[in-house]
């Protein structure tokens, strides 16, 4: 799934400040979500989901693992 396809998931996370698994999202991760949504040039890139907290984010922002919890186990299989 690319960013364009996941835009509604990303937006819901910003509004609710919760991951699709219901876990809280901290302010730094909200900033990463906002950056992803604003960067329309990269909408063709993949999104990944953290196996632990469920945070969904652009693959471009996961060099150090999940921006929300830090876990490095990320999946391209997105569960809403």
C-alpha positions as CSV (number, residue, x, y, z in Angstrom):
1,X,0.0,0.0,0.0
2,X,1.4,3.4,-0.8
3,X,0.9,6.7,1.0
4,X,-1.9,7.9,-1.4
5,X,-3.8,4.7,-0.7
6,X,-3.2,5.0,3.1
7,X,-4.0,8.7,3.4
8,X,-7.2,8.1,5.3
9,X,-5.4,5.8,7.8
10,X,-2.7,8.4,8.3
11,X,-5.3,11.2,8.7
12,X,-7.3,9.2,11.3
13,X,-4.1,8.7,13.3
14,X,-3.5,12.4,13.4
15,X,-7.0,13.2,14.5
16,X,-7.4,10.5,17.1
17,X,-3.8,10.5,18.3
18,X,-4.2,6.7,18.3
19,X,-2.8,3.9,16.1
20,X,-5.2,1.5,14.3
21,X,-4.5,-0.9,17.3
22,X,-5.7,1.9,19.7
23,X,-2.3,2.7,21.2
24,X,-1.5,6.3,21.9
25,X,0.7,8.3,19.5
26,X,3.2,10.7,21.0
27,X,3.7,14.3,19.6
28,X,6.9,13.5,17.7
29,X,5.2,10.7,15.8
30,X,2.2,13.1,15.0
31,X,4.8,15.5,13.5
32,X,6.1,12.6,11.3
33,X,2.5,11.9,10.2
34,X,1.9,15.5,9.3
35,X,5.2,15.6,7.3
36,X,4.1,12.5,5.4
37,X,0.7,14.0,4.6
38,X,2.2,17.3,3.4
39,X,4.8,15.6,1.2
40,X,2.7,14.9,-1.8
41,X,5.8,14.2,-4.0
42,X,6.3,11.0,-2.1
43,X,2.7,9.7,-2.2
44,X,3.9,6.8,-4.4
45,X,6.2,5.4,-1.6
46,X,5.1,2.5,0.6
47,X,3.7,2.7,4.1
48,X,4.6,0.3,6.8
49,X,2.9,-0.7,10.1
50,X,4.7,-1.3,13.4
51,X,4.2,-4.9,14.6
52,X,4.1,-3.7,18.2
53,X,2.0,-0.5,18.5
54,X,0.3,-0.6,15.0
55,X,1.6,2.8,13.9
56,X,1.3,3.4,10.2
57,X,3.8,5.7,8.5
58,X,5.8,6.2,5.4
59,X,8.7,3.8,4.9
60,X,10.9,6.8,4.3
61,X,10.6,7.8,8.0
62,X,11.5,4.4,9.6
63,X,15.3,4.3,9.3
64,X,15.5,3.9,13.1
65,X,12.4,1.8,13.5
66,X,8.9,2.9,14.4
67,X,8.8,6.7,15.1
68,X,6.2,6.0,17.8
69,X,7.6,3.2,19.9
70,X,11.1,2.5,18.4
71,X,10.5,-1.2,17.6
72,X,12.3,-2.3,14.4
73,X,9.7,-4.9,13.4
74,X,7.7,-3.3,10.6
75,X,5.4,-4.9,8.1
76,X,4.0,-3.8,4.7
77,X,0.7,-5.7,5.5
78,X,-1.5,-2.9,6.8
79,X,-4.3,-3.8,9.2
80,X,-6.8,-1.0,9.7
